[in-house]
Structure formats: C-alpha cells, structure tokens
Amino acid sequence: MRNLLLLFFLIGVFQFSKAQETLSLDRAIELGLQNNFDVQIQKFEIDIAEGNNTWGIAGAFPIVNFNVNQNNNVTQRKPANPFAVPGRNISDNLVGTLDIQFVIFDGFFIKVSKRRLEQLENLSYGNATLVIESTIQTIILGYYQALLERERTEVRKRVMDFSRERFDYVKLRKELGGAITFDVLQAQNDYLTDSTNYLLQEQVYRNTIRNLNFVLNEEINKTYLLTDSLLFTDERYMYDNLKQKMVSSNTNLRNQFINQELVRLNTRSALSDRYPTIAFNTGITGSLDRLNANFGSNTGEPVTNTVGYVNGDPDFPVLNTVPSRIQVNQTLDGNAYGAFGNFTMRYTLFNGGLIKRNIENAQLRERITQLDTDQLKLALENELIIAHENYDLLRQLVEIASIKLKAAEINLELGNERYKNGALSAIDLRIVQQAYQDAALENYLAIFSALARRVDLVRLTGGLVDQYDARPTKN
C-alpha cells in the first residue's frame, strides 16, 4: 500500500512538473521588462519628450493666426445728424484677419529653449534607463533568491531522506533485537524534525516564486521550472577600473550631469532677458458689410420752396428746388480689404531689478547643482568601495564554504558507515548530519551573497542595462 501511494505521488509530481513553464534568468528579465508598469510609464515619458523636442515648440517658427468675427446690430434711430439714416437700421458684418508673427531676435532664447528640450529628452532616456536598471536588478535578485530557496529545499529534503533511512534502519534493528525503543524514538524524533523543516522550507520556496511573479507582473500562483543554477564563477575586479567605469557610465551620475546642463541653460535663458526682442508682424484683413434701412429716394416732380428773401424784400425770394423724396427699405452690401506689416522692438530698461535677481539666482542654482554632483560622486565612490570590498570578502567566503561542504559530505558518508558498523553513536551521527546541513546552507547563502554583490558592482558601473541589451534607444 505504501509503495502504491508513493507511485501515485511520483506520477503526480511528474505531471505537475510537465505542466510547469521553464524559466531562465534571461527570460525572466525579458518578461519583467515587458510587463513592468514603471518601465511602460517611462516609455510614454520618452514619447512625450521626443514629441516636445522640436524647433516649433522652442519658438523658432512663426505664429499664424486666422481670426473671424461676425457682428450683428439692430438700431432704432431718430438722428440729429441730417446725414444719418433714420428708422430701424439692421447691420451685420464679417471680418477676417490672417496674422503672421515672426520673432527675429530674442536674445538667443529660442536656441537655448531648443537645447533645453534636447536635454529634457536625454533626461527622459536617463530616467528610463534608471528604472530599467532597477527593474533588472530586482528581477535578478528575485531569481537568485528563488534559486537559493530551491537549493535550501533540496538540502532539507536530503537531510529528511537521510533521517528517514536511519529511522527505517533503526526500526529494522529493533525487530532484529539490535536496538531498543529509545533508539527508535530518537530516530523518529529526528525524522519528524527534519520533515517539519522541509515542509516549512517548501512554503518559503513557494512564497519566493510568488514574489518573483509579483516582480515579473505575472499571475501570482504561476509556477516554474527554474533552468539556471545557483553557481558562482570567481571573477576579480580592479577597483581603479571600476571607479573609471562608474564615473563615465553610472546612470545616476549621467542623469545628474544632464541636470547640471539644464540648470546652466536656465542661466542662459535668464541672461536673454538683457537683450531686446525684435518681432515682425504681417498679415491681411478683409470684411463683408451689409446694412438694411429706410433710405430716402428721389421721385416725382421737383418741388420749389421759398427758403428766404434777399435783404428781406418779398419781391426777391430765395428759392430751393429739390426733387420729391420717399423712404425706401433697402439692403446695401459692401466690403473692405487690406494688408499690413509692422516691426516691433521691446527692450526692458527697468523692472525693479528682477532680471538681475533672476540671473543671480540661476547662477546660485548652478553652484548648488555642482555641489549636488560632487556629493553624489562621493557617495557613489563610498558605495563602490564598500561593494568591492564586500565582494572580495564574499569570494573568499564562497571558497571556504565550498571546502567546508565537501568535507561535511565526506564526514556524513563516513559517519553513516561508522554508525552502521556500530563505531559511532546516533547522537554523534546526528551532529555530523547537522554539520552537513549547516555547511550546505552556508555554502548556498555565500554563493547568493556573492552574486548579489557582483550585481551591485555591475549596476554601480552602469553595465547592467548593457549586459542585457536593455538600454532605451532613440527611434
């Protein structure tokens, strides 16, 4: 019955493993960069910065405006002006203007603005590189952590299997009269302890895979067959070479240099206010007019009226002959058009010292940014020294842990043989077994720590994105 259950268990494990997806470190990085939300956001930020980096946004191209106004008016008139049209006047007009404005000179502000847009685009690539670099490091450490917990699980399982074999062996000896109940209970207790440790370690491993899925933005309960191994290849790095690479390629430092350039351009922008601004404005205008009113119209025979007398003598009247008039409702149309071209120059003579203060503030910002850069260099150098020394130390610890593990494996084999020959007690064998477990766990932890520090060194020297060909490039 026990063998049948074991067979069913092995079949289930085989089918479960068959359905699992294989996952290498390179594939994990590829998935993570595809799915990571921050990386996707930075890609959109790059698109925005690229779209803004044009001469048109910088102000080099003319501004063209087309304006259309349509006005309507109804007026009831009883004018004192004899030439005005009395009665109800309905007027409407349509006015159009095409206006073109050129900036001929603005103190080099347009050129500075274009340069600033270029640096903002470079900074967007730098920020994206920083996010990608951080994402890659997180994925690598998450994958290495999964490998570490997998190896720990294997160690726990080997120790548990060894305890089970010893438990079965002691039970057999008891049946043959070569052991007592105390020996059986002691072996059983060791086996149960190791089984508990194995089950707990399995749970830790599953949680590590879930954490890896979270980093990769995959389904949380998705399982994998990790194809890479937790191996350490001893590589030595010269500090001077690392420092040189860090100064030239560190992502944070390169972004800081771009920030310095942006601050310097702000100073140049402030200086442009000391120069005059010369602009040229040209365009055309046109209008269509319409008026509806009661206009006077000549009609019928002329009418002669006496408007006065010469020297007051009735015999010499002053006559005025006008045609008879009537009011006729009419709609009259008209139009007008023209062109214009104007030059303007604006030069600020005095504004309360604002221009001077803005320039001084911008220059102070340059000094502050330079201090920030020096501080960042010092902090990175300190971090690099610590990481390099830790890596060198961990390299040696890996070698020591490997030697200890080999010795512990040999001791376990020899101890098991001596135990079966009766030359070693169960307590001593348990000590040897525990020493093997500690050495194995220490060995894998040392490898993981050394690999993690090596990732730190590569990141500090700006080589992480290049190593996995993940640096964002311009289209």
C-alpha positions in Angstrom: 0.0 0.0 0.0 2.8 2.4 0.9 4.6 1.7 -2.4 1.4 2.3 -4.3 0.9 5.7 -2.7 4.5 6.5 -3.4 3.9 5.6 -7.1 0.8 7.9 -7.3 2.8 10.7 -5.7 5.6 10.4 -8.2 3.2 10.3 -11.1 1.5 13.5 -9.8 4.9 15.2 -9.4 5.8 14.2 -12.9 2.6 15.6 -14.4 2.9 18.8 -12.3 6.4 19.3 -13.5 5.5 18.6 -17.1 2.8 21.3 -17.0 5.2 23.9 -15.5 6.8 26.6 -17.6 10.6 26.7 -17.8 12.1 30.0 -16.8 15.7 31.1 -17.3 17.2 34.3 -15.9 17.3 35.9 -19.3 13.7 35.0 -19.9 12.7 36.4 -16.5 14.3 39.7 -17.3 12.6 39.8 -20.7 9.2 39.2 -19.2 9.8 41.7 -16.4 10.8 44.5 -18.8 7.8 43.8 -21.0 5.3 43.7 -18.1 6.7 46.2 -15.6 4.4 49.2 -15.1 7.2 51.7 -14.3 9.1 50.7 -17.5 5.9 51.2 -19.6 5.3 54.6 -18.0 8.9 55.7 -18.8 8.4 54.7 -22.4 5.4 57.1 -22.6 7.6 59.8 -20.9 10.2 59.3 -23.7 7.5 59.6 -26.4 6.3 62.9 -24.8 9.9 64.3 -24.6 10.6 63.3 -28.2 7.4 65.0 -29.3 8.4 68.2 -27.5 11.9 68.3 -28.9 11.1 70.4 -32.0 12.0 73.9 -33.2 8.3 74.7 -33.3 7.9 74.0 -29.6 11.1 76.1 -29.0 9.5 79.1 -30.8 11.6 79.2 -33.9 8.7 79.0 -36.3 6.2 81.9 -36.9 2.8 82.0 -35.3 0.0 82.1 -37.7 -3.5 83.1 -36.5 -6.7 83.3 -38.5 -9.4 85.2 -36.8 -13.0 85.6 -37.9 -15.6 87.9 -36.2 -19.2 88.1 -37.1 -21.2 91.1 -35.7 -24.9 91.8 -35.8 -26.7 95.0 -34.7 -30.3 96.4 -34.7 -30.7 100.1 -34.0 -33.8 102.4 -34.0 -32.6 105.9 -35.0 -34.1 109.3 -34.8 -30.8 111.1 -35.6 -29.9 114.7 -35.1 -27.4 114.3 -37.9 -29.2 115.0 -41.2 -26.8 112.6 -43.0 -27.7 109.7 -40.7 -30.3 107.2 -41.8 -33.4 107.4 -39.6 -35.7 104.5 -38.6 -34.7 100.9 -37.9 -31.1 100.0 -39.0 -30.1 96.3 -39.2 -26.4 95.8 -39.9 -24.1 92.8 -39.9 -20.5 92.4 -40.9 -18.0 89.5 -41.3 -14.4 90.4 -40.5 -11.4 88.1 -41.2 -7.8 88.6 -40.3 -4.7 86.4 -41.2 -2.0 87.4 -38.8 1.6 86.1 -39.0 4.1 86.9 -36.3 7.9 86.3 -36.7 10.4 86.6 -33.9 13.6 87.9 -35.5 15.7 88.2 -32.3 15.0 87.4 -28.7 18.4 87.3 -27.1 19.1 83.7 -28.2 16.2 82.4 -26.1 14.9 80.2 -28.9 18.2 78.5 -29.3 18.5 78.0 -25.6 15.0 76.6 -25.5 15.8 74.1 -28.2 18.9 72.9 -26.4 16.8 72.6 -23.2 14.3 70.4 -25.0 17.1 68.2 -26.2 18.4 67.8 -22.7 14.9 67.0 -21.4 14.7 64.3 -24.0 18.1 62.9 -22.9 16.9 63.1 -19.3 13.8 61.1 -20.1 16.1 58.4 -21.6 18.3 58.6 -18.5 15.3 58.2 -16.2 14.0 55.3 -18.2 17.5 53.7 -18.0 17.5 54.1 -14.2 14.0 52.4 -14.0 15.1 49.6 -16.3 18.3 49.2 -14.3 16.5 49.0 -11.0 14.0 46.6 -12.5 16.7 44.3 -13.9 18.5 44.2 -10.5 15.2 43.4 -8.7 14.5 40.6 -11.1 18.0 39.1 -10.9 17.9 39.2 -7.1 14.4 37.7 -7.1 15.5 34.9 -9.4 18.7 34.2 -7.4 16.5 34.2 -4.2 14.3 31.6 -5.8 17.3 29.5 -6.7 18.6 29.9 -3.2 15.4 28.7 -1.6 15.2 25.9 -4.1 18.7 24.7 -3.1 17.8 25.1 0.5 14.7 22.9 -0.1 16.8 20.3 -1.8 19.2 20.3 1.2 16.3 20.0 3.7 14.9 17.1 1.6 18.3 15.3 1.5 18.6 15.6 5.3 15.0 14.4 5.7 15.6 11.4 3.4 18.7 10.6 5.4 16.8 10.7 8.6 14.0 8.5 7.2 16.6 5.9 6.1 18.1 6.0 9.5 14.7 5.7 11.1 13.8 2.7 8.9 17.2 1.2 9.7 16.8 1.6 13.5 13.3 0.0 13.3 14.7 -2.9 11.4 17.5 -3.3 14.0 14.9 -3.2 16.8 13.0 -6.0 15.1 16.2 -8.0 14.9 17.0 -7.2 18.6 19.9 -4.9 17.9 18.2 -1.7 19.1 15.9 -0.5 21.8 12.8 1.6 21.8 14.8 4.7 22.9 16.9 4.4 19.7 13.7 4.2 17.6 12.1 7.1 19.3 15.2 9.2 18.9 15.5 8.4 15.2 11.8 9.1 14.8 12.0 12.5 16.5 15.0 13.5 14.2 13.0 12.4 11.2 9.9 14.4 12.2 12.0 17.4 13.0 13.7 17.3 9.5 10.3 16.7 7.9 8.9 19.8 9.6 11.9 21.8 8.4 11.5 20.5 4.9 7.7 21.4 4.8 8.5 24.9 6.1 11.2 25.4 3.6 8.9 24.3 0.8 6.5 27.0 1.9 9.3 29.6 1.8 10.2 28.5 -1.7 6.6 28.8 -2.9 6.4 32.3 -1.4 9.7 33.2 -3.2 8.2 32.1 -6.5 5.1 34.3 -5.8 7.4 37.2 -5.0 9.2 36.6 -8.3 5.8 36.6 -10.1 4.9 39.9 -8.5 8.2 41.4 -9.8 7.5 40.0 -13.3 3.9 41.1 -13.2 2.8 37.6 -13.9 0.0 35.5 -12.3 0.9 35.2 -8.6 0.4 31.4 -8.3 2.2 30.6 -11.5 4.9 28.0 -11.1 8.1 27.5 -13.0 11.0 25.1 -13.5 14.0 27.3 -13.0 16.6 26.3 -15.6 19.5 28.2 -14.2 21.6 27.0 -11.3 23.0 28.8 -8.3 26.6 28.8 -9.3 29.4 31.3 -8.7 32.2 31.9 -11.2 35.1 33.6 -9.5 35.8 36.9 -11.2 38.1 39.6 -9.9 37.7 43.3 -10.4 40.3 46.0 -10.1 39.0 49.0 -8.1 40.6 51.6 -10.3 38.9 50.1 -13.4 35.5 50.0 -11.6 35.9 53.6 -10.5 36.7 54.8 -14.0 33.6 53.0 -15.4 31.5 54.4 -12.6 32.5 58.0 -13.4 31.8 57.6 -17.1 28.8 55.2 -17.1 26.9 55.3 -13.8 23.2 56.1 -14.6 22.6 58.3 -11.6 25.7 60.3 -12.3 24.9 60.7 -16.0 21.4 62.0 -15.1 23.0 64.4 -12.7 25.2 65.8 -15.5 22.1 66.3 -17.6 20.5 68.2 -14.7 23.6 70.4 -14.5 23.3 71.2 -18.1 19.6 72.1 -17.7 20.5 74.4 -14.8 23.2 76.1 -16.9 20.7 76.6 -19.7 18.3 78.2 -17.2 21.1 80.7 -16.5 21.5 81.4 -20.3 17.7 81.8 -20.5 17.7 84.4 -17.7 20.6 86.2 -19.5 18.5 86.5 -22.7 16.2 89.0 -20.9 19.0 91.5 -21.1 18.7 91.7 -24.8 15.9 93.3 -26.8 13.2 91.3 -28.6 12.6 92.2 -32.2 9.5 90.8 -34.0 7.8 91.3 -37.3 4.1 91.1 -37.7 2.3 90.9 -41.1 -1.0 89.8 -42.4 -4.1 90.6 -44.4 -7.5 91.8 -43.4 -10.9 91.7 -45.1 -14.6 92.4 -44.3 -18.0 92.0 -45.7 -20.7 94.5 -44.6 -24.4 94.7 -45.0 -26.9 97.4 -43.9 -30.7 97.2 -44.1 -32.5 100.6 -43.5 -35.1 103.1 -44.9 -33.1 105.2 -47.4 -34.5 108.4 -49.0 -35.1 108.2 -52.7 -35.9 110.9 -55.3 -39.2 110.5 -57.0 -41.9 112.7 -58.9 -41.6 116.3 -60.0 -39.3 118.8 -58.4 -40.7 120.9 -55.6 -39.8 124.6 -55.3 -39.7 126.0 -51.8 -39.0 129.6 -50.6 -36.2 129.4 -48.1 -35.8 133.2 -47.6 -35.7 136.7 -49.1 -32.9 138.9 -50.4 -32.4 141.7 -47.9 -35.9 140.8 -46.6 -37.6 142.0 -49.7 -40.6 139.8 -50.6 -40.1 140.7 -54.3 -36.8 138.9 -54.3 -37.4 135.5 -52.8 -34.7 132.8 -52.4 -36.0 129.5 -53.9 -34.8 125.9 -53.4 -35.9 123.4 -55.9 -35.5 119.7 -54.7 -37.0 116.6 -56.0 -39.7 115.0 -54.0 -38.4 112.1 -51.8 -39.9 108.9 -50.3 -38.4 106.4 -47.8 -37.5 103.1 -49.4 -36.4 100.0 -47.5 -33.1 98.8 -49.0 -30.2 96.4 -48.2 -26.8 97.6 -49.2 -23.6 95.4 -49.4 -20.0 96.5 -49.0 -16.5 95.1 -48.5 -13.1 96.2 -47.5 -9.6 94.5 -47.6 -6.0 95.4 -47.0 -2.6 94.2 -45.7 -0.2 95.3 -43.0 3.4 94.7 -42.0 4.8 96.0 -38.7 8.1 95.8 -36.8 8.2 95.9 -33.1 11.1 96.0 -30.6 10.8 95.5 -26.9 13.6 96.3 -24.5 13.2 96.3 -20.7 15.0 99.3 -19.3 14.0 98.8 -15.7 11.7 96.3 -13.8 12.8 96.7 -10.2 16.0 94.6 -10.6 14.0 91.4 -11.4 16.2 90.5 -14.4 19.4 90.9 -12.4 18.0 88.9 -9.5 16.8 86.1 -11.8 20.3 85.8 -13.2 21.9 85.7 -9.8 19.5 83.1 -8.6 20.2 81.0 -11.7 23.9 81.2 -11.1 23.4 80.2 -7.5 21.4 77.2 -8.7 24.4 76.2 -10.9 26.6 76.2 -7.8 24.1 74.2 -5.8 23.8 71.6 -8.6 27.6 71.3 -8.8 27.7 70.7 -5.0 25.0 68.0 -5.5 27.1 66.4 -8.2 30.2 66.4 -6.0 28.2 64.9 -3.2 26.8 62.2 -5.5 30.3 61.3 -6.7 31.5 61.0 -3.2 28.5 58.8 -2.2 28.9 56.6 -5.2 32.6 56.2 -4.6 31.9 55.2 -1.0 29.3 52.7 -2.1 31.7 51.3 -4.7 34.5 50.8 -2.2 32.1 49.0 0.2 30.6 46.9 -2.5 34.1 46.0 -3.9 35.5 45.0 -0.5 32.3 43.0 0.3 32.6 41.2 -3.0 36.2 40.3 -2.4 35.3 39.1 1.0 32.4 37.0 -0.2 34.5 35.5 -3.0 36.8 34.1 -0.2 33.8 33.0 1.9 32.4 31.1 -1.1 35.6 29.2 -1.5 35.7 28.5 2.2 32.1 27.4 2.3 32.7 25.1 -0.7 35.6 23.4 1.1 33.6 23.0 4.3 30.7 21.5 2.3 32.9 18.9 0.6 34.4 18.0 4.0 30.9 17.8 5.5 29.7 15.5 2.7 32.6 13.1 3.2 32.1 13.2 7.0 28.4 12.3 6.5 29.2 9.3 4.4 31.9 8.1 6.7 29.8 8.8 9.8 26.9 6.8 8.3 29.2 3.8 7.6 30.7 4.0 11.1 27.2 4.2 12.6 26.1 1.1 10.7 29.2 -0.6 11.9 28.5 0.4 15.5 31.6 2.6 15.8 29.5 5.8 16.0 26.6 6.6 18.2 23.3 8.0 17.0 23.9 11.3 18.8 27.3 11.7 17.1 25.8 10.8 13.7 23.1 13.4 14.3 25.8 16.0 15.0 27.6 15.1 11.7 24.3 15.3 9.9 23.5 18.7 11.3 27.0 19.9 10.4 26.4 18.8 6.8 23.1 20.7 6.7 24.6 23.8 8.1 27.6 23.6 5.7 25.3 23.2 2.7 23.0 26.1 3.7 26.0 28.3 4.4 27.5 27.4 1.0 24.4 28.4 -1.0 23.9 31.5 1.1 27.6 32.5 0.4 27.0 32.0 -3.3 23.9 34.1 -3.3 25.5 36.9 -1.4 28.5 37.0 -3.7 26.2 37.0 -6.8 24.2 39.8 -5.3 27.3 41.9 -4.6 28.5 41.3 -8.1 25.2 42.7 -9.4 25.8 45.8 -7.3 29.2 46.3 -8.8 27.8 46.0 -12.3 25.0 48.4 -11.5 27.3 51.0 -10.0 29.5 50.9 -13.1 26.5 51.3 -15.4 26.8 48.0 -17.1 23.6 46.3 -16.0 21.4 47.5 -18.9 24.2 47.0 -21.5 24.8 43.4 -20.2 21.2 42.5 -21.0 20.9 44.9 -24.0 18.0 46.8 -22.4 19.1 50.4 -22.7 16.4 52.5 -24.4 17.5 53.9 -27.7 16.2 56.7 -29.9 14.0 55.8 -32.8 
